[in-house]
Amino acid sequence: MIHIIFIFFLNLIFFIEQYDIYYKTRDMNDYFVENEKKDLQMLYEFNYQVKLFDSITPTKEKSNIDATAKRKNREFAIELKHRFINLEKYQTIMIESYKYLELKLEKEFNGMDGLYINFLADGTVVIFNISRLSTRPHYTIHNIRSEGYEVNQLQERRYHLNLKDAAIYKKENNNYKLIQKP
């Protein structure tokens, strides 16, 4: 519990600075809403094939969590990301600090495992269970440019999740195959 509070305070300053920019521009711009719809569609299609979840429920807009899911007697909070990268070029996948914290807090306060699901350009799906990482993520600060923000650029702390902690599915012949377990 103490480590979660510590993480919270470390990220609070970055989160407060970006809170107004993130939510105000999100209301004014359909860019984020459309991306979230696409991400959810990819999740539904992926789950249709691999049957990872018994049910998936999208969250309301402006939530740091994109969906919740159930499998047997387990519940999951899910953050989705579509990346235009290929897996073989990287050893880590980045997550925004406030999203990482939100997934950790879901476990602590709601008992839901936090999943960070990335859909990559090469047909790979990378799934991190934030509650079960074996390698502590390190962070870097990045200048972010996005079509969704009114500002041209903002600074953001991002954690790097090691791929050895991920379940990795590869799409081959229109079917997903599990190629790595964490």
VOTOR-742079 format. One line per field, with one value per residue: chain; x, y, z of N, C-alpha, C in turn; residue in one letter. Coordinates in steps of 0.2 Angstrom, whole numbers. Example, Ala and Ser with C-alpha at 12.3 -4.5 7.8 and 13.67 -1.06 7.14 Angstrom:
<pts>
kette	(A / A)
n_X	(66 / 64)
n_Y	(-28 / -11)
n_Z	(39 / 35)
ca_X	(62 / 68)
ca_Y	(-22 / -5)
ca_Z	(39 / 36)
c_X	(66 / 64)
c_Y	(-16 / 0)
c_Z	(39 / 39)
rest	(A / S)
</pts>
This chain:
<pts>
kette	(A / A / A / A / A / A / A / A / A / A / A / A / A / A / A / A / A / A / A / A / A / A / A / A / A / A / A / A / A / A / A / A / A / A / A / A / A / A / A / A / A / A / A / A / A / A / A / A / A / A / A / A / A / A / A / A / A / A / A / A / A / A / A / A / A / A / A / A / A / A / A / A / A / A / A / A / A / A / A / A / A / A / A / A / A / A / A / A / A / A / A / A / A / A / A / A / A / A / A / A / A / A / A / A / A / A / A / A / A / A / A / A / A / A / A / A / A / A / A / A / A / A / A / A / A / A / A / A / A / A / A / A / A / A / A / A / A / A / A / A / A / A / A / A / A / A / A / A / A / A / A / A / A / A / A / A / A / A / A / A / A / A / A / A / A / A / A / A / A / A / A / A / A / A / A / A / A / A / A / A / A / A)
n_X	(4 / 10 / 19 / 11 / 5 / 17 / 20 / 9 / 11 / 23 / 19 / 9 / 11 / 15 / 3 / -7 / -3 / -6 / -19 / -30 / -27 / -28 / -42 / -50 / -47 / -50 / -64 / -67 / -63 / -65 / -55 / -50 / -61 / -64 / -53 / -53 / -65 / -60 / -50 / -58 / -65 / -55 / -51 / -63 / -63 / -51 / -54 / -65 / -59 / -48 / -55 / -52 / -59 / -75 / -84 / -85 / -85 / -87 / -80 / -87 / -84 / -70 / -64 / -50 / -48 / -52 / -60 / -69 / -68 / -73 / -69 / -73 / -72 / -64 / -60 / -56 / -48 / -46 / -34 / -32 / -22 / -17 / -4 / 8 / 19 / 32 / 34 / 47 / 57 / 58 / 61 / 54 / 38 / 29 / 19 / 8 / 11 / 0 / -10 / -4 / -3 / -17 / -22 / -15 / -21 / -34 / -33 / -29 / -40 / -52 / -50 / -48 / -38 / -26 / -25 / -15 / -17 / -10 / -11 / -2 / 6 / 10 / 2 / 3 / -2 / 0 / 0 / 0 / -1 / -3 / -3 / 5 / 19 / 36 / 47 / 53 / 46 / 55 / 56 / 54 / 55 / 45 / 43 / 28 / 19 / 3 / -12 / -23 / -23 / -25 / -14 / 3 / 13 / 17 / 25 / 28 / 28 / 33 / 31 / 42 / 38 / 44 / 45 / 47 / 38 / 25 / 11 / 11 / 3 / 3 / -3 / -7 / -11 / -24 / -27 / -25 / -11 / -4 / 12 / 21 / 21 / 20)
n_Y	(-6 / 6 / 8 / 11 / 23 / 31 / 30 / 37 / 50 / 54 / 55 / 64 / 78 / 78 / 73 / 83 / 94 / 90 / 87 / 97 / 100 / 88 / 84 / 95 / 97 / 85 / 85 / 94 / 88 / 76 / 66 / 58 / 50 / 43 / 36 / 28 / 20 / 13 / 6 / -2 / -10 / -17 / -25 / -32 / -40 / -47 / -54 / -62 / -71 / -77 / -79 / -74 / -67 / -68 / -58 / -41 / -24 / -8 / 7 / 23 / 39 / 49 / 42 / 35 / 22 / 10 / -1 / -14 / -31 / -48 / -64 / -80 / -80 / -69 / -51 / -38 / -22 / -13 / -5 / 1 / 2 / 7 / 5 / 11 / 2 / -10 / -26 / -32 / -22 / -16 / -17 / -14 / -8 / 8 / 16 / 29 / 38 / 41 / 32 / 20 / 21 / 22 / 9 / 1 / 6 / 1 / -12 / -12 / -5 / -10 / -23 / -28 / -34 / -25 / -23 / -19 / -17 / -19 / -16 / -19 / -13 / -24 / -34 / -40 / -43 / -37 / -40 / -34 / -38 / -28 / -29 / -40 / -39 / -43 / -36 / -21 / -6 / 7 / 25 / 38 / 54 / 62 / 72 / 75 / 74 / 76 / 74 / 75 / 84 / 102 / 109 / 110 / 102 / 93 / 89 / 73 / 60 / 43 / 26 / 12 / -4 / -20 / -32 / -45 / -47 / -49 / -56 / -62 / -61 / -67 / -62 / -73 / -79 / -74 / -78 / -78 / -82 / -88 / -83 / -80 / -82 / -73)
n_Z	(0 / 4 / -6 / -17 / -13 / -13 / -27 / -32 / -27 / -33 / -46 / -46 / -48 / -62 / -67 / -63 / -70 / -83 / -83 / -85 / -98 / -105 / -102 / -106 / -120 / -124 / -123 / -133 / -145 / -157 / -159 / -149 / -145 / -156 / -158 / -147 / -149 / -160 / -154 / -145 / -154 / -159 / -148 / -146 / -158 / -156 / -144 / -148 / -156 / -147 / -135 / -122 / -112 / -104 / -104 / -110 / -105 / -111 / -103 / -98 / -107 / -104 / -95 / -87 / -89 / -101 / -103 / -94 / -89 / -88 / -82 / -79 / -62 / -60 / -62 / -73 / -76 / -90 / -100 / -116 / -131 / -147 / -157 / -169 / -172 / -174 / -166 / -165 / -164 / -152 / -134 / -123 / -119 / -118 / -106 / -100 / -85 / -77 / -81 / -78 / -64 / -62 / -66 / -56 / -45 / -47 / -44 / -30 / -24 / -30 / -32 / -45 / -58 / -67 / -84 / -97 / -114 / -129 / -146 / -160 / -175 / -183 / -182 / -169 / -152 / -137 / -120 / -104 / -87 / -75 / -62 / -60 / -63 / -65 / -67 / -62 / -68 / -77 / -79 / -91 / -97 / -109 / -124 / -131 / -145 / -152 / -162 / -155 / -145 / -141 / -139 / -146 / -141 / -126 / -110 / -103 / -92 / -94 / -91 / -94 / -99 / -97 / -110 / -107 / -97 / -102 / -110 / -126 / -142 / -158 / -174 / -187 / -203 / -201 / -188 / -171 / -162 / -147 / -142 / -132 / -115 / -100)
ca_X	(0 / 14 / 22 / 6 / 5 / 23 / 20 / 4 / 14 / 28 / 16 / 4 / 13 / 14 / -4 / -11 / -1 / -9 / -26 / -34 / -26 / -31 / -49 / -53 / -46 / -54 / -71 / -68 / -60 / -67 / -50 / -49 / -67 / -64 / -47 / -56 / -69 / -56 / -47 / -63 / -67 / -49 / -52 / -69 / -61 / -46 / -57 / -69 / -54 / -45 / -59 / -49 / -64 / -82 / -88 / -81 / -89 / -83 / -82 / -89 / -79 / -66 / -61 / -43 / -49 / -56 / -65 / -68 / -69 / -74 / -67 / -74 / -73 / -59 / -62 / -50 / -48 / -42 / -32 / -30 / -18 / -15 / 3 / 10 / 26 / 33 / 37 / 55 / 61 / 58 / 62 / 49 / 32 / 28 / 13 / 8 / 11 / -7 / -13 / -1 / -6 / -24 / -22 / -12 / -26 / -40 / -31 / -29 / -46 / -58 / -49 / -48 / -32 / -25 / -22 / -13 / -17 / -7 / -12 / 3 / 5 / 12 / -3 / 4 / -6 / 5 / -4 / 3 / -5 / 1 / -3 / 10 / 25 / 42 / 52 / 50 / 46 / 58 / 52 / 58 / 51 / 45 / 39 / 23 / 15 / -3 / -17 / -29 / -22 / -24 / -7 / 7 / 17 / 17 / 29 / 24 / 31 / 30 / 35 / 43 / 36 / 48 / 41 / 47 / 32 / 19 / 8 / 11 / -1 / 4 / -9 / -5 / -17 / -30 / -28 / -20 / -7 / 0 / 19 / 25 / 18 / 25)
ca_Y	(0 / 12 / 9 / 14 / 30 / 34 / 31 / 42 / 57 / 55 / 56 / 69 / 84 / 78 / 72 / 89 / 99 / 88 / 86 / 102 / 100 / 82 / 83 / 100 / 96 / 78 / 86 / 98 / 85 / 69 / 62 / 53 / 46 / 39 / 31 / 23 / 16 / 8 / 1 / -7 / -14 / -22 / -29 / -37 / -45 / -51 / -58 / -66 / -77 / -81 / -81 / -72 / -64 / -70 / -52 / -35 / -18 / -2 / 12 / 29 / 43 / 53 / 37 / 32 / 14 / 10 / -6 / -19 / -38 / -54 / -71 / -84 / -76 / -63 / -45 / -34 / -15 / -13 / 1 / -1 / 6 / 5 / 8 / 10 / 0 / -18 / -28 / -34 / -16 / -14 / -22 / -12 / -4 / 13 / 18 / 35 / 37 / 41 / 26 / 15 / 22 / 20 / 2 / -1 / 8 / -3 / -18 / -10 / -3 / -13 / -30 / -29 / -34 / -20 / -25 / -14 / -21 / -15 / -18 / -16 / -13 / -30 / -39 / -42 / -40 / -37 / -39 / -34 / -38 / -23 / -32 / -46 / -37 / -46 / -31 / -14 / -2 / 13 / 30 / 43 / 60 / 63 / 77 / 72 / 78 / 73 / 77 / 76 / 90 / 108 / 111 / 107 / 97 / 93 / 84 / 67 / 54 / 37 / 20 / 7 / -11 / -25 / -37 / -52 / -48 / -48 / -61 / -59 / -65 / -65 / -64 / -77 / -82 / -71 / -81 / -76 / -88 / -86 / -85 / -79 / -81 / -69)
ca_Z	(0 / 4 / -13 / -21 / -11 / -16 / -34 / -33 / -26 / -38 / -52 / -45 / -51 / -69 / -68 / -62 / -76 / -89 / -82 / -89 / -106 / -107 / -102 / -110 / -127 / -126 / -125 / -139 / -151 / -157 / -161 / -144 / -145 / -162 / -157 / -142 / -153 / -164 / -149 / -142 / -159 / -160 / -142 / -147 / -163 / -153 / -139 / -152 / -158 / -142 / -129 / -116 / -107 / -105 / -106 / -110 / -105 / -111 / -98 / -100 / -109 / -99 / -90 / -88 / -90 / -107 / -102 / -89 / -92 / -83 / -85 / -73 / -56 / -60 / -65 / -75 / -78 / -96 / -104 / -123 / -135 / -154 / -159 / -176 / -172 / -175 / -160 / -165 / -164 / -145 / -128 / -119 / -121 / -114 / -103 / -97 / -78 / -74 / -83 / -74 / -58 / -62 / -66 / -50 / -40 / -48 / -40 / -23 / -21 / -32 / -33 / -52 / -61 / -72 / -90 / -103 / -120 / -135 / -153 / -164 / -183 / -187 / -180 / -163 / -147 / -131 / -114 / -98 / -81 / -71 / -55 / -59 / -66 / -62 / -68 / -60 / -74 / -76 / -82 / -94 / -98 / -116 / -127 / -134 / -150 / -154 / -166 / -151 / -140 / -144 / -139 / -150 / -137 / -119 / -107 / -100 / -89 / -96 / -88 / -99 / -96 / -100 / -114 / -104 / -92 / -107 / -115 / -133 / -147 / -165 / -179 / -193 / -207 / -198 / -182 / -166 / -158 / -141 / -144 / -126 / -109 / -95)
c_X	(4 / 17 / 17 / 5 / 11 / 23 / 15 / 7 / 19 / 25 / 11 / 5 / 12 / 6 / -8 / -9 / -5 / -16 / -31 / -33 / -29 / -38 / -53 / -53 / -50 / -61 / -72 / -66 / -62 / -61 / -49 / -55 / -66 / -58 / -50 / -61 / -66 / -53 / -52 / -65 / -61 / -50 / -57 / -67 / -56 / -50 / -62 / -65 / -51 / -49 / -56 / -53 / -71 / -86 / -83 / -86 / -85 / -85 / -84 / -83 / -76 / -63 / -54 / -43 / -54 / -61 / -64 / -70 / -70 / -72 / -68 / -76 / -68 / -62 / -56 / -52 / -43 / -40 / -29 / -26 / -16 / -9 / 5 / 18 / 26 / 36 / 45 / 59 / 62 / 59 / 57 / 43 / 30 / 21 / 13 / 8 / 5 / -11 / -10 / -3 / -13 / -25 / -20 / -18 / -32 / -39 / -32 / -36 / -52 / -56 / -48 / -40 / -31 / -22 / -21 / -12 / -15 / -8 / -7 / 2 / 6 / 7 / -2 / 0 / -1 / 0 / 0 / -2 / -1 / 2 / 2 / 16 / 31 / 48 / 50 / 51 / 51 / 55 / 57 / 53 / 51 / 41 / 34 / 19 / 9 / -8 / -23 / -29 / -22 / -17 / -2 / 11 / 17 / 22 / 25 / 29 / 28 / 35 / 36 / 42 / 40 / 44 / 42 / 41 / 25 / 17 / 8 / 8 / 1 / -1 / -5 / -10 / -23 / -32 / -23 / -17 / -3 / 8 / 23 / 20 / 23 / 28)
c_Y	(6 / 14 / 12 / 21 / 34 / 35 / 37 / 49 / 59 / 57 / 62 / 75 / 84 / 77 / 79 / 94 / 97 / 87 / 90 / 101 / 94 / 81 / 89 / 99 / 89 / 80 / 90 / 94 / 78 / 64 / 56 / 48 / 41 / 34 / 26 / 18 / 11 / 3 / -4 / -12 / -20 / -27 / -34 / -42 / -50 / -56 / -63 / -73 / -81 / -82 / -79 / -70 / -67 / -64 / -46 / -29 / -12 / 3 / 19 / 34 / 47 / 48 / 36 / 25 / 14 / 5 / -10 / -26 / -43 / -60 / -75 / -80 / -70 / -57 / -41 / -27 / -15 / -6 / -2 / 4 / 3 / 8 / 6 / 8 / -8 / -20 / -29 / -28 / -13 / -19 / -20 / -8 / 1 / 14 / 24 / 34 / 37 / 35 / 20 / 15 / 20 / 12 / -2 / 0 / 3 / -10 / -17 / -9 / -7 / -21 / -32 / -29 / -29 / -23 / -19 / -18 / -17 / -19 / -15 / -17 / -19 / -36 / -43 / -39 / -42 / -35 / -39 / -34 / -34 / -25 / -37 / -45 / -40 / -41 / -24 / -9 / 5 / 18 / 35 / 49 / 61 / 69 / 74 / 76 / 73 / 77 / 79 / 82 / 97 / 111 / 107 / 101 / 98 / 88 / 79 / 62 / 48 / 31 / 15 / 0 / -16 / -30 / -44 / -53 / -48 / -55 / -58 / -64 / -62 / -67 / -67 / -80 / -80 / -75 / -79 / -82 / -85 / -88 / -84 / -78 / -77 / -74)
c_Z	(0 / -3 / -18 / -20 / -14 / -23 / -36 / -32 / -31 / -45 / -52 / -49 / -59 / -71 / -68 / -68 / -82 / -89 / -86 / -96 / -108 / -108 / -106 / -117 / -129 / -127 / -131 / -146 / -151 / -159 / -156 / -144 / -151 / -161 / -152 / -145 / -157 / -160 / -147 / -148 / -160 / -154 / -143 / -152 / -160 / -148 / -143 / -154 / -152 / -136 / -123 / -110 / -109 / -107 / -105 / -110 / -105 / -105 / -102 / -103 / -103 / -94 / -92 / -90 / -96 / -107 / -96 / -92 / -86 / -86 / -78 / -67 / -55 / -64 / -67 / -77 / -84 / -99 / -111 / -127 / -142 / -156 / -166 / -176 / -173 / -168 / -160 / -164 / -157 / -140 / -123 / -122 / -116 / -112 / -99 / -89 / -75 / -75 / -79 / -67 / -57 / -62 / -59 / -44 / -41 / -44 / -33 / -20 / -24 / -34 / -41 / -55 / -67 / -78 / -95 / -109 / -126 / -141 / -157 / -171 / -186 / -185 / -173 / -158 / -141 / -125 / -108 / -92 / -76 / -64 / -54 / -63 / -62 / -62 / -66 / -66 / -72 / -80 / -86 / -96 / -106 / -118 / -132 / -139 / -152 / -157 / -161 / -146 / -144 / -144 / -143 / -147 / -130 / -116 / -103 / -98 / -91 / -93 / -94 / -96 / -101 / -104 / -111 / -99 / -96 / -109 / -122 / -138 / -154 / -170 / -185 / -196 / -203 / -191 / -177 / -162 / -153 / -142 / -138 / -120 / -104 / -90)
rest	(M / I / H / I / I / F / I / F / F / L / N / L / I / F / F / I / E / Q / Y / D / I / Y / Y / K / T / R / D / M / N / D / Y / F / V / E / N / E / K / K / D / L / Q / M / L / Y / E / F / N / Y / Q / V / K / L / F / D / S / I / T / P / T / K / E / K / S / N / I / D / A / T / A / K / R / K / N / R / E / F / A / I / E / L / K / H / R / F / I / N / L / E / K / Y / Q / T / I / M / I / E / S / Y / K / Y / L / E / L / K / L / E / K / E / F / N / G / M / D / G / L / Y / I / N / F / L / A / D / G / T / V / V / I / F / N / I / S / R / L / S / T / R / P / H / Y / T / I / H / N / I / R / S / E / G / Y / E / V / N / Q / L / Q / E / R / R / Y / H / L / N / L / K / D / A / A / I / Y / K / K / E / N / N / N / Y / K / L / I / Q / K / P)
</pts>
